[in-house]
Amino acid sequence: MSGFKNTTSTTSQDPNALRPGFTPQSENWNGRLAMIGFLSVVLIEALTGQGFLHFWGIL
């Protein structure tokens, strides 16, 4: 089989790898961080009894 090129990729196909740009991996991380942020806001509002902006003194 001489003459055939090795077509394996040199980059890992790990779905959790951090890569710059608009890649599926970066969209996964963006979604995870958004979920953490949203959950944090909900917990702050539930535990303190005031809105997120009032908690930080913005309103």
N, C-alpha and C positions, 0 to 999 in steps of 0.2 A: 504494500500500500504506500509506496513512495509517491510523492507528488500531492498528497493530501495535506492540507494545513490543519493545525490544531485550532479548533474553533472555541476552545474553552475561554471564558472571560477571566481577566485578571482581577476584576473587582468581585467582592463577595456579594451574594444575592440575599444577604441577611435582611429580612423585612424590618428589623429594628436598628439598622445601621444609620448613623447620622451622615447625611450627604447634603451639600448645598444645592439650591435650585428647586424647581418645581418637580420633585420626584414623588412617587408614591410613599417613600419612606418619610420625607419631610411632611407630607400631608398627614401621615399617621401621627407623627410627633405633634403637629399643630393641633390635631383633634384631641390628643391626650392632654396637652397642656390647657386647652380650652375647657375640657371637662373638669380638670382640677381647679381652675379658676372659678368656674360656675359653682362647683360644689363648695368652694371656700366662701363665696358670697352668700350662698344659702345657709351655711352653718353659722356665719357671723350674724345674719339676720335672725336666725332661729334662737341662738344662744343669748344674744344681747337684747332682743326685743325692739331693736331700732333698725332703720334702713342702713344700707351699706354706706351711702353718702353721709348720713348723719353720724354713723360710727366714726368715720374719719374726720368729721368736723367740716365738711365741705358745704353742707346746707345748714 
